[in-house]
Amino acid sequence: MGLRLDKFLGDHNIGTRKQIKEYVKNGRCSVNGVPALKPDVHIDESNDEISFDGKVLSYSKYHYYMLNKPVGVVSATTDKKQETVIDILKEENVKGLNPCGRLDIDTEGLLLLTDDGELIHRLLSPKKHVDKTYEVHIKYALSESDIKRLEEGVDIGDKNDDGSKKLTLPAKVCINEDIINDENDNPVILLTICEGRFHQVKRMLEAVGNEVMFLKRLSMGPLLLDPNLNPGEYRELTNEEKRALNIDIK
Ligand code: URA
């Protein structure tokens, strides 16, 4: 049966239902190179080539963006006072976008934004243990025993249901070969964790008597922060990235 053309165009944020009707009537949309003059015509979204103003539209039910979150912006959909990550993408005009997880206001780096709730659930579910790697600028160099403790699990004050200490799950600490110390002479490490507890990285470093001076997320599961994105810049995920995240691409 396929999908109605106006629905397909709506999913691409071409305009409101009323505008789309008008655009189609004006011959701005083609199906397999032939102008489609009826908005309610059914198309086969996996085989037909749909174009609008000469530009081919690929069908995607959901939208996926990689943002290099800048410091000073909150990972929320709305906020009365602060700019949100959703404000940065407002020109995309996509309804229902949500950040996949939260970065603190003073944290920079990789944030996935999508309207695909199933993917968000899959990446954030505590049962899935998705790895997240952070570049962590710290106040003091780590000792061998600090590294061992961070890797084995530390007490960050959380409790299990029975009241016992809920240590962090095993993590990985790497010394960053590219930057040993930052411009302020703070040591820089890479820390990979598979949980997403509140302020987790900061609290883990605190647990070993250290302090996070700057934090940047570099990866989440198979998704790596694009080094070409400056803080505040974003782009759509590539098909390769979508495939790595097991997103169904037509
Ligand atoms: N851990 C933190 O402490 N802050 C973040 O923003 C992310 C992980």
Residues whose N, C-alpha, C, O or C-beta is under 5 A from the ligand:
A	BS01	URA	R102 L103 D104 T107 H199 Q200 V201 K202 R203
